[in-house]
Amino acid sequence: MQFLDEAEKKMADLLIATDESFKKIFDEHKEIEKLLNKYSTKPFLTPEEQKAIKELKLKKLNGNDIMKKIIKKRIAG
């Protein structure tokens, strides 16, 4: 997760290993990334695909925000 500093990355790794709900969000984040990469290889996107990309990006951003909040809360104790 490139949006995290070193301490946050360590906490994220710990949460992935120990917190099922965090791991679920993380796995979903990775799956969205795969889907977005798949779309990026296409030379042309239909309007439906463009809409799907927007929705995936919003979902990914929301996941980032949720994970970041959980990590910061755990680091703060």
C-alpha positions as CSV (number, residue, x, y, z in Angstrom):
1,M,0.0,0.0,0.0
2,Q,1.9,2.9,-1.3
3,F,-0.2,5.5,0.5
4,L,1.2,4.5,3.9
5,D,4.4,5.4,5.8
6,E,6.7,2.8,7.3
7,A,5.0,2.5,10.7
8,E,1.6,2.4,9.0
9,K,2.7,-0.4,6.7
10,K,3.9,-2.4,9.7
11,M,0.5,-1.9,11.4
12,A,-1.3,-2.8,8.1
13,D,0.7,-6.1,7.9
14,L,-0.2,-6.9,11.5
15,L,-3.9,-6.1,10.9
16,I,-4.0,-8.2,7.7
17,A,-2.7,-11.1,9.7
18,T,-4.9,-10.7,12.7
19,D,-8.0,-8.7,11.9
20,E,-10.5,-10.5,9.6
21,S,-12.5,-7.3,8.8
22,F,-9.4,-5.4,7.9
23,K,-8.2,-8.3,5.7
24,K,-11.5,-8.4,3.9
25,I,-11.2,-4.7,3.0
26,F,-7.6,-5.2,2.0
27,D,-8.4,-8.1,-0.2
28,E,-11.3,-6.2,-1.8
29,H,-8.9,-3.3,-2.4
30,K,-6.5,-5.7,-4.2
31,E,-9.3,-7.2,-6.3
32,I,-10.4,-3.7,-7.4
33,E,-6.9,-2.9,-8.4
34,K,-6.8,-6.0,-10.6
35,L,-10.0,-5.0,-12.3
36,L,-8.8,-1.5,-12.9
37,N,-5.6,-2.8,-14.4
38,K,-7.6,-5.1,-16.7
39,Y,-9.6,-2.1,-17.9
40,S,-6.4,-0.1,-18.5
41,T,-5.2,-2.5,-21.1
42,K,-8.3,-1.9,-23.3
43,P,-7.8,0.5,-26.2
44,F,-11.5,1.6,-26.0
45,L,-14.0,1.7,-23.2
46,T,-17.7,1.5,-23.6
47,P,-19.9,4.0,-21.5
48,E,-20.8,1.1,-19.2
49,E,-17.1,0.3,-18.7
50,Q,-16.3,3.9,-18.0
51,K,-19.1,4.0,-15.4
52,A,-17.8,0.8,-13.9
53,I,-14.3,2.3,-13.6
54,K,-15.6,5.4,-11.8
55,E,-17.5,3.2,-9.4
56,L,-14.5,1.0,-8.8
57,K,-12.3,4.0,-8.2
58,L,-14.7,5.4,-5.7
59,K,-15.0,2.1,-3.9
60,K,-11.2,1.8,-3.8
61,L,-10.8,5.3,-2.5
62,N,-13.4,4.6,0.2
63,G,-11.5,1.4,1.1
64,N,-8.2,3.4,1.4
65,D,-9.9,5.8,3.7
66,I,-11.3,3.1,5.9
67,M,-8.0,1.2,6.1
68,K,-6.1,4.4,6.9
69,K,-8.5,5.3,9.7
70,I,-8.2,1.8,11.2
71,I,-4.4,1.9,11.0
72,K,-4.2,5.4,12.5
73,K,-6.6,4.4,15.3
74,R,-4.5,1.3,16.1
75,I,-1.2,3.2,16.1
76,A,-2.6,5.9,18.4
77,G,-3.8,3.1,20.7
